[in-house]
Amino acid sequence: MCAAAAARLITSRDNPLYRRLKALGSSAQARKKEGLSVLDGAHLVEACLARGWRPELVAVGESALRRAEVARLAAGAGGDVPVFADALFESLSNVEHGAGILAAVRTPRAALPDAITGDCLFLEHLQDPGNMGSLLRSAAAAGVGLVVCSPRTVYAWSPKVLRAGQGAHFRLEIVEGVDLEAARARLRVPLLATTVHGGETLYGVDLAGPVAWLFGNEGAGVSPEMAARADRRVVIPMPGQSESLNVAAAGAVCLFEAVRQRRAPGSRRC
């Protein structure tokens, strides 16, 4: 059992720490004011610790602390870990049947590189947290290192995006609030805009080298202004009856077509 078991049990909703965590979990304004993001559940806390991040705060539920996984994570976080009565902790967590542990981490503020030379994503006005998190998860799995987000793209460190990303945030540099048209000048790799009509087939494009993928809004797609700045426009062939793919699904197809090409026999990056 970790040292957290010896901590005083918090049972009151008037406790200052409870009120602070409640505000962080429910208010984007509170998270922005403190510069913190909330990791709800063992998987996100594990991903955070595995990448060497140290949370500002870790809290656990009384019953959850009896589980080996939660006790290990609480001990690995270092410092004092407050323990909440189960009913109180459940009111803090936004995860149904959660793992009984949450953490608050300092929200990173990554800067855009002067020159972008590796694989990256340009995300223009994505609105759905699930799509955003899924794209981040696919990017991390495909070995992409940088994600550049327009000002109107959903906040990457919101609780819903974090849950959908399943730990991908800790393997990526995510730069938010970026003017994508201005950032285009920093690219030293081709910019490929995804489109539903009028592009060249994805499977005919040479993806052996690094590229920047441009994915647009769920409804409107890539804007005409950004499409005009792309080096190429690509379309995913769809022999079925669907008009288009969900942007998260389209992103996964594109990213892993690049992975496939680079692992193919004869590829210089095999």
C-alpha positions in Angstrom: 0.0 0.0 0.0 1.3 3.4 -0.9 1.8 6.3 1.5 -1.4 7.9 0.3 -3.3 5.3 2.4 -2.1 7.2 5.5 -3.5 10.5 4.3 -6.5 12.0 6.0 -9.7 10.9 4.4 -11.5 13.9 2.8 -15.3 13.6 3.3 -16.6 17.1 3.0 -17.7 19.1 -0.1 -16.5 22.2 1.7 -12.9 21.0 1.7 -10.8 23.5 -0.3 -9.1 20.8 -2.3 -12.3 19.2 -3.2 -13.7 22.5 -4.4 -10.6 23.2 -6.4 -10.7 19.8 -8.1 -14.4 20.2 -8.8 -13.9 23.5 -10.5 -11.0 22.2 -12.6 -13.1 19.2 -13.7 -16.2 21.2 -14.6 -15.0 24.6 -15.8 -12.8 25.4 -18.8 -12.4 28.9 -17.3 -11.0 27.5 -14.1 -8.5 25.2 -16.0 -7.4 28.2 -18.1 -6.9 30.4 -15.1 -4.7 27.8 -13.3 -3.0 26.6 -16.5 -3.9 23.0 -15.7 -5.5 20.1 -17.5 -7.3 17.2 -15.8 -6.5 13.6 -16.5 -9.4 11.4 -15.4 -8.7 7.7 -15.1 -5.8 5.3 -14.7 -4.9 5.1 -18.4 -4.2 8.8 -18.8 -2.3 9.1 -15.5 -0.2 6.1 -16.6 0.6 7.7 -20.0 1.5 10.9 -18.3 3.9 9.3 -15.8 5.4 7.0 -18.4 6.5 10.0 -20.4 8.2 11.5 -17.4 5.6 14.2 -16.7 5.0 15.0 -13.0 1.4 16.0 -12.2 0.8 19.0 -10.0 -1.8 17.0 -8.1 -3.0 13.4 -7.9 -6.2 12.4 -6.1 -7.7 8.9 -5.5 -10.9 7.4 -4.2 -10.8 5.5 -0.9 -11.8 2.1 -2.4 -9.8 2.5 -5.5 -6.6 2.8 -3.5 -6.9 -0.8 -2.5 -6.3 -1.8 -6.2 -2.7 -2.4 -7.1 -2.8 -0.3 -10.2 -4.1 2.8 -8.5 -1.8 2.3 -5.5 1.2 2.0 -7.9 0.3 5.1 -9.9 -0.4 7.1 -6.7 3.0 6.1 -5.4 4.7 6.9 -8.7 3.3 10.4 -8.8 5.4 11.3 -5.7 4.3 13.7 -2.9 1.2 13.6 -0.9 -1.9 12.1 -2.6 -5.2 13.1 -1.1 -7.8 10.4 -0.6 -11.5 11.1 -1.0 -14.4 9.2 0.2 -15.9 7.2 -2.6 -19.1 9.2 -3.0 -17.1 12.4 -3.1 -14.6 11.1 -5.6 -17.4 10.0 -7.9 -18.7 13.5 -8.0 -15.2 14.7 -9.1 -14.8 12.2 -11.9 -16.5 12.6 -15.3 -15.7 9.0 -16.3 -18.5 6.6 -15.7 -17.2 3.6 -13.8 -13.8 5.3 -13.7 -10.6 3.9 -12.2 -10.7 6.0 -9.0 -7.7 8.2 -9.8 -7.3 11.6 -11.5 -4.5 14.1 -11.9 -4.0 17.7 -12.7 -1.0 18.5 -15.0 0.5 21.8 -16.1 -0.9 22.4 -19.6 2.0 22.7 -22.1 2.4 25.7 -24.3 4.4 24.4 -27.3 5.8 26.8 -29.8 5.8 26.4 -33.6 9.2 25.5 -35.0 10.9 28.0 -37.3 11.1 25.2 -39.9 8.9 22.1 -40.0 10.8 19.2 -41.6 8.9 16.1 -40.3 5.5 14.6 -40.6 2.8 16.8 -39.1 -0.9 17.6 -39.0 -2.5 20.9 -39.8 -6.0 20.9 -38.3 -8.4 23.6 -39.6 -11.4 24.4 -37.5 -12.2 20.9 -36.2 -15.0 21.1 -33.7 -15.8 17.6 -32.3 -13.7 16.6 -29.3 -14.0 12.9 -30.3 -12.6 13.5 -33.8 -9.8 15.6 -32.4 -8.8 13.0 -29.9 -9.0 10.2 -32.4 -6.8 12.1 -34.9 -4.2 12.7 -32.2 -4.3 9.1 -31.3 -3.8 8.0 -34.9 -1.0 10.6 -35.3 0.9 9.3 -32.3 0.5 5.7 -33.4 1.8 6.6 -36.9 4.9 8.3 -35.6 3.8 11.9 -36.3 5.4 14.3 -33.9 3.7 17.7 -34.5 0.1 18.8 -34.6 -0.7 22.4 -35.6 -4.2 23.7 -34.8 -6.1 26.7 -36.1 -7.7 29.2 -33.6 -11.2 27.8 -34.1 -10.2 24.2 -33.6 -11.5 22.5 -30.4 -9.1 22.9 -27.5 -6.8 19.9 -27.5 -6.4 19.7 -23.7 -10.1 19.6 -22.9 -11.2 16.6 -20.8 -13.2 15.1 -23.7 -10.3 15.4 -26.2 -7.9 13.9 -23.6 -10.2 10.9 -23.0 -10.5 10.3 -26.8 -6.8 10.7 -27.3 -6.0 7.9 -24.8 -2.6 9.2 -23.9 -1.5 10.4 -27.3 -1.1 14.0 -26.0 2.1 12.9 -24.2 3.8 11.7 -27.4 3.0 14.8 -29.5 3.9 18.5 -29.7 0.5 20.3 -30.0 0.6 23.9 -31.0 -2.7 25.7 -30.8 -4.2 29.0 -32.0 -2.0 29.1 -35.1 -2.7 31.1 -38.3 -2.3 28.1 -40.7 -1.8 30.4 -43.7 1.2 32.0 -42.0 2.4 28.6 -40.7 2.4 27.3 -44.3 5.6 29.4 -44.9 7.5 27.3 -42.2 6.8 24.0 -44.0 9.8 22.3 -45.6 7.7 19.3 -46.5 4.7 19.1 -49.0 1.3 20.1 -47.7 -1.4 17.6 -48.7 -5.0 18.7 -48.4 -7.7 16.1 -48.1 -10.8 16.6 -50.2 -13.9 14.7 -51.2 -13.8 15.6 -54.9 -11.2 16.7 -57.4 -8.1 15.3 -55.9 -5.6 12.7 -56.9 -6.1 9.3 -55.4 -4.3 8.8 -52.1 -2.9 5.5 -53.2 -1.2 7.0 -56.1 0.6 9.7 -54.1 4.3 9.1 -53.2 4.4 9.3 -49.4 7.9 7.9 -48.9 9.1 11.2 -47.4 7.6 13.5 -44.7 4.4 15.3 -45.4 2.1 17.8 -43.7 -1.6 16.6 -43.7 -4.3 19.2 -43.8 -7.6 18.1 -42.4 -10.6 20.5 -42.3 -13.8 21.1 -40.5 -16.3 18.2 -40.1 -19.0 19.9 -42.2 -17.2 22.4 -44.4 -13.9 20.5 -45.0 -10.7 22.3 -45.9 -11.2 26.0 -46.6 -10.7 27.3 -50.2 -7.9 29.6 -48.9 -5.9 26.7 -47.4 -6.7 24.3 -50.2 -5.2 26.9 -52.6 -2.0 26.8 -50.5 -1.6 23.0 -50.6 1.0 21.4 -52.8 -1.4 18.5 -53.6 -5.1 17.6 -53.0 -5.8 14.0 -52.3 -9.0 11.9 -52.2 -9.6 8.6 -50.6 -11.3 6.2 -53.1 -14.7 5.0 -51.8 -16.3 2.4 -54.0 -19.3 2.2 -51.7 -22.3 4.5 -51.4 -21.0 6.9 -48.7 -20.3 10.4 -49.8 -17.4 11.0 -47.4 -15.6 9.6 -44.4 -15.6 11.0 -40.9 -12.5 13.2 -40.5 -11.0 11.0 -37.9 -11.4 7.9 -40.1 -10.0 9.8 -43.1 -7.0 10.9 -41.1 -6.3 7.3 -40.0 -6.5 6.1 -43.6 -4.1 8.8 -44.8 -1.6 8.4 -42.0 -1.4 4.6 -42.2 -1.1 4.7 -46.0 2.1 6.6 -45.4 3.2 4.0 -42.9 2.4 1.2 -45.4 4.4 2.8 -48.2 7.4 3.4 -45.9 7.4 -0.2 -44.8 7.0 -1.6 -48.3 9.9 -3.6 -49.8 12.3 -1.2 -51.5 11.2 1.8 -49.6 14.1 4.0 -48.4 12.4 4.2 -45.0 11.6 0.5 -44.7 
